Amino acid sequence: MMTTRGNSNSLAPRLLLSMPQLNDPNFKQTVVLLCEHSEEAAFGLVLNRQTDTPASSVVSLTPPVEVDNGLQLWIGGPVEPERGWILMGDQRADAEAVRVCDGLYLSTSADLLRRLLVNRSQGRTRLLTGYAGWGAGQLDAELAASAWLIADVQLDLIFETQATQMWETAIRRLGAEPSMLQMGHGVH
């Protein structure tokens, strides 16, 4: 993962809310957690693309996990869909994790993944595959074209709002009416 520490131009960590101007079906009505942002690149995770797929059915660990504890798989973005991320709302003392912001941590630990798949209680935890990535200047150009709205990270939105309602809820919290957002009429 990249680092933005010391980069005063970084927007991360923030939430990106897609606008109709963004003509990419991977990001239609998405809420993206922007984890890293620099002049060279940006990295984020789509937060509102829940699947019906049990995580245990797609994760391959050795030895394999034989139980399904109900942990669902989420689509974190179109880049490297074979790559997994564990997003947590609390720091686990025994987990290798990077702090995204207060109350939000990201891990790729296989040991943590195994524990999450075997144990029943996941709390504020998401298992995501893939990520959203932008090359040098790409996200800045999309922002200049009003393709995204920027919001502060809100833990209750991430972990307590249904995936199908997250985008609308986030837009309303900014004071906009989602049905009024039309192509070419972005909010600035």
C-alpha positions as a Markdown table, in Angstrom:
| # | Residue | x | y | z |
|---|---|---|---|---|
| 1 | Met | 0.0 | 0.0 | 0.0 |
| 2 | Met | 1.1 | 3.5 | -0.7 |
| 3 | Thr | 1.6 | 6.1 | 2.0 |
| 4 | Thr | 0.4 | 9.7 | 2.1 |
| 5 | Arg | 2.1 | 10.7 | 5.4 |
| 6 | Gly | 3.7 | 14.0 | 4.9 |
| 7 | Asn | 1.7 | 14.8 | 1.7 |
| 8 | Ser | -0.3 | 17.9 | 2.5 |
| 9 | Asn | -2.3 | 17.6 | -0.7 |
| 10 | Ser | -3.7 | 14.2 | 0.2 |
| 11 | Leu | -7.5 | 13.9 | 0.4 |
| 12 | Ala | -7.2 | 10.6 | 2.3 |
| 13 | Pro | -8.8 | 9.4 | 4.3 |
| 14 | Arg | -12.2 | 10.5 | 3.0 |
| 15 | Leu | -15.3 | 9.0 | 1.4 |
| 16 | Leu | -15.8 | 9.5 | -2.3 |
| 17 | Leu | -19.4 | 9.5 | -3.5 |
| 18 | Ser | -19.9 | 8.8 | -7.2 |
| 19 | Met | -21.8 | 11.2 | -9.4 |
| 20 | Pro | -23.8 | 10.5 | -12.6 |
| 21 | Gln | -20.9 | 12.1 | -14.6 |
| 22 | Leu | -18.8 | 9.1 | -13.7 |
| 23 | Asn | -19.5 | 6.8 | -16.7 |
| 24 | Asp | -18.0 | 3.6 | -15.3 |
| 25 | Pro | -20.4 | 0.9 | -14.3 |
| 26 | Asn | -18.0 | -0.3 | -11.6 |
| 27 | Phe | -18.7 | 2.9 | -9.7 |
| 28 | Lys | -22.3 | 3.7 | -10.3 |
| 29 | Gln | -23.8 | 5.0 | -7.0 |
| 30 | Thr | -20.8 | 3.9 | -5.0 |
| 31 | Val | -19.2 | 5.0 | -1.8 |
| 32 | Val | -15.5 | 4.6 | -1.8 |
| 33 | Leu | -13.2 | 4.8 | 1.2 |
| 34 | Leu | -10.2 | 6.7 | -0.1 |
| 35 | Cys | -7.3 | 5.2 | 1.9 |
| 36 | Glu | -4.3 | 6.7 | 0.1 |
| 37 | His | -3.9 | 9.7 | -2.2 |
| 38 | Ser | -0.7 | 11.2 | -3.6 |
| 39 | Glu | 0.5 | 12.9 | -6.8 |
| 40 | Glu | 1.6 | 9.4 | -8.1 |
| 41 | Ala | -1.6 | 7.4 | -7.3 |
| 42 | Ala | -4.6 | 6.8 | -5.2 |
| 43 | Phe | -6.1 | 3.7 | -3.5 |
| 44 | Gly | -9.6 | 3.1 | -2.2 |
| 45 | Leu | -12.2 | 0.5 | -1.4 |
| 46 | Val | -15.8 | 0.4 | -2.6 |
| 47 | Leu | -17.9 | 0.0 | 0.5 |
| 48 | Asn | -21.4 | -0.6 | -0.8 |
| 49 | Arg | -21.1 | -3.6 | -3.2 |
| 50 | Gln | -22.1 | -6.6 | -1.0 |
| 51 | Thr | -22.4 | -10.0 | -2.6 |
| 52 | Asp | -24.5 | -13.0 | -1.7 |
| 53 | Thr | -21.3 | -15.1 | -1.7 |
| 54 | Pro | -20.1 | -16.6 | 1.6 |
| 55 | Ala | -16.5 | -15.6 | 2.1 |
| 56 | Ser | -15.6 | -19.1 | 3.1 |
| 57 | Ser | -16.6 | -20.4 | -0.4 |
| 58 | Val | -14.0 | -18.3 | -2.2 |
| 59 | Val | -11.1 | -18.0 | 0.2 |
| 60 | Ser | -8.4 | -20.5 | -0.3 |
| 61 | Leu | -6.3 | -21.1 | 2.8 |
| 62 | Thr | -4.0 | -24.0 | 3.7 |
| 63 | Pro | -5.4 | -26.0 | 5.5 |
| 64 | Pro | -8.8 | -25.0 | 4.1 |
| 65 | Val | -11.6 | -23.5 | 6.2 |
| 66 | Glu | -14.4 | -26.0 | 6.4 |
| 67 | Val | -17.1 | -23.9 | 8.0 |
| 68 | Asp | -19.3 | -21.1 | 6.9 |
| 69 | Asn | -19.9 | -18.6 | 9.7 |
| 70 | Gly | -21.9 | -16.2 | 7.6 |
| 71 | Leu | -19.2 | -13.6 | 6.7 |
| 72 | Gln | -20.2 | -12.2 | 3.3 |
| 73 | Leu | -17.9 | -11.1 | 0.5 |
| 74 | Trp | -17.9 | -7.5 | -0.6 |
| 75 | Ile | -16.5 | -6.1 | -3.9 |
| 76 | Gly | -13.8 | -3.5 | -3.1 |
| 77 | Gly | -13.3 | -2.5 | -6.7 |
| 78 | Pro | -12.4 | -3.7 | -10.1 |
| 79 | Val | -8.6 | -3.8 | -9.8 |
| 80 | Glu | -7.0 | -7.1 | -8.8 |
| 81 | Pro | -10.3 | -8.9 | -7.8 |
| 82 | Glu | -8.2 | -11.9 | -6.5 |
| 83 | Arg | -6.7 | -9.7 | -3.8 |
| 84 | Gly | -8.4 | -9.6 | -0.4 |
| 85 | Trp | -8.7 | -6.9 | 2.2 |
| 86 | Ile | -10.0 | -7.0 | 5.8 |
| 87 | Leu | -11.6 | -3.7 | 6.8 |
| 88 | Met | -12.1 | -3.4 | 10.6 |
| 89 | Gly | -13.8 | -0.9 | 12.8 |
| 90 | Asp | -11.5 | -1.7 | 15.7 |
| 91 | Gln | -7.8 | -2.5 | 16.1 |
| 92 | Arg | -7.2 | -6.1 | 17.1 |
| 93 | Ala | -4.2 | -6.4 | 19.3 |
| 94 | Asp | -3.1 | -9.6 | 17.6 |
| 95 | Ala | -3.7 | -8.4 | 14.0 |
| 96 | Glu | -1.3 | -6.9 | 11.6 |
| 97 | Ala | -3.2 | -3.8 | 10.5 |
| 98 | Val | -2.7 | -0.4 | 9.1 |
| 99 | Arg | -4.7 | 2.5 | 10.6 |
| 100 | Val | -6.7 | 4.3 | 7.9 |
| 101 | Cys | -8.2 | 6.8 | 10.4 |
| 102 | Asp | -9.5 | 6.8 | 13.9 |
| 103 | Gly | -11.7 | 3.7 | 14.3 |
| 104 | Leu | -10.8 | 2.2 | 10.9 |
| 105 | Tyr | -8.1 | -0.4 | 10.1 |
| 106 | Leu | -7.0 | -2.4 | 7.1 |
| 107 | Ser | -5.3 | -5.7 | 7.0 |
| 108 | Thr | -4.3 | -8.5 | 4.6 |
| 109 | Ser | -3.2 | -10.9 | 7.4 |
| 110 | Ala | -3.9 | -14.6 | 6.5 |
| 111 | Asp | -4.0 | -15.4 | 10.2 |
| 112 | Leu | -6.7 | -12.8 | 10.9 |
| 113 | Leu | -8.6 | -14.0 | 7.8 |
| 114 | Arg | -8.6 | -17.5 | 9.2 |
| 115 | Arg | -9.9 | -16.3 | 12.6 |
| 116 | Leu | -12.6 | -14.3 | 11.0 |
| 117 | Leu | -13.8 | -17.2 | 8.9 |
| 118 | Val | -13.8 | -19.6 | 11.8 |
| 119 | Asn | -15.2 | -17.4 | 14.6 |
| 120 | Arg | -18.8 | -16.4 | 14.7 |
| 121 | Ser | -18.6 | -12.8 | 15.8 |
| 122 | Gln | -17.1 | -10.5 | 13.2 |
| 123 | Gly | -18.3 | -7.2 | 14.7 |
| 124 | Arg | -17.4 | -4.2 | 12.5 |
| 125 | Thr | -15.6 | -6.2 | 9.9 |
| 126 | Arg | -15.8 | -6.5 | 6.1 |
| 127 | Leu | -13.9 | -8.8 | 3.8 |
| 128 | Leu | -13.5 | -7.2 | 0.4 |
| 129 | Thr | -12.0 | -8.3 | -2.9 |
| 130 | Gly | -10.3 | -6.0 | -5.3 |
| 131 | Tyr | -9.8 | -2.3 | -4.9 |
| 132 | Ala | -10.2 | 1.0 | -6.7 |
| 133 | Gly | -7.0 | 2.5 | -8.0 |
| 134 | Trp | -6.1 | 5.6 | -9.9 |
| 135 | Gly | -2.9 | 6.5 | -11.7 |
| 136 | Ala | -1.0 | 9.9 | -11.5 |
| 137 | Gly | -3.5 | 12.7 | -11.7 |
| 138 | Gln | -6.4 | 10.5 | -12.7 |
| 139 | Leu | -8.5 | 11.0 | -9.5 |
| 140 | Asp | -7.7 | 14.7 | -9.5 |
| 141 | Ala | -9.0 | 14.9 | -13.0 |
| 142 | Glu | -12.2 | 13.0 | -12.1 |
| 143 | Leu | -12.7 | 15.4 | -9.1 |
| 144 | Ala | -12.3 | 18.4 | -11.4 |
| 145 | Ala | -14.9 | 17.0 | -13.7 |
| 146 | Ser | -17.4 | 16.7 | -10.7 |
| 147 | Ala | -17.4 | 12.9 | -11.0 |
| 148 | Trp | -17.1 | 12.5 | -7.2 |
| 149 | Leu | -18.3 | 14.3 | -4.1 |
| 150 | Ile | -16.1 | 14.2 | -1.0 |
| 151 | Ala | -17.3 | 13.5 | 2.5 |
| 152 | Asp | -15.7 | 12.8 | 5.8 |
| 153 | Val | -15.4 | 9.2 | 6.9 |
| 154 | Gln | -18.4 | 8.1 | 8.9 |
| 155 | Leu | -18.1 | 4.8 | 10.7 |
| 156 | Asp | -21.8 | 4.4 | 11.2 |
| 157 | Leu | -22.4 | 4.8 | 7.5 |
| 158 | Ile | -19.7 | 2.2 | 6.7 |
| 159 | Phe | -20.8 | -0.4 | 9.2 |
| 160 | Glu | -24.4 | 0.2 | 10.2 |
| 161 | Thr | -26.1 | 1.4 | 6.9 |
| 162 | Gln | -27.4 | -1.2 | 4.5 |
| 163 | Ala | -25.2 | -1.4 | 1.4 |
| 164 | Thr | -28.2 | -0.6 | -0.9 |
| 165 | Gln | -28.9 | 2.6 | 1.1 |
| 166 | Met | -25.3 | 3.8 | 1.7 |
| 167 | Trp | -24.9 | 6.0 | -1.3 |
| 168 | Glu | -28.2 | 7.7 | -0.9 |
| 169 | Thr | -27.7 | 8.2 | 2.8 |
| 170 | Ala | -24.2 | 9.7 | 2.3 |
| 171 | Ile | -25.5 | 12.1 | -0.4 |
| 172 | Arg | -28.4 | 13.2 | 1.9 |
| 173 | Arg | -25.9 | 13.8 | 4.8 |
| 174 | Leu | -24.1 | 16.3 | 2.5 |
| 175 | Gly | -27.5 | 18.1 | 2.2 |
| 176 | Ala | -28.3 | 17.0 | -1.4 |
| 177 | Glu | -31.3 | 15.1 | -2.7 |
| 178 | Pro | -30.0 | 12.1 | -4.7 |
| 179 | Ser | -32.9 | 12.2 | -7.2 |
| 180 | Met | -31.9 | 15.8 | -8.1 |
| 181 | Leu | -28.4 | 14.8 | -9.1 |
| 182 | Gln | -28.4 | 14.7 | -12.9 |
| 183 | Met | -25.8 | 14.3 | -15.5 |
| 184 | Gly | -23.9 | 17.6 | -15.9 |
| 185 | His | -25.5 | 19.1 | -12.7 |
| 186 | Gly | -23.0 | 18.1 | -10.1 |
| 187 | Val | -22.8 | 19.6 | -6.6 |
| 188 | His | -19.7 | 21.7 | -5.9 |
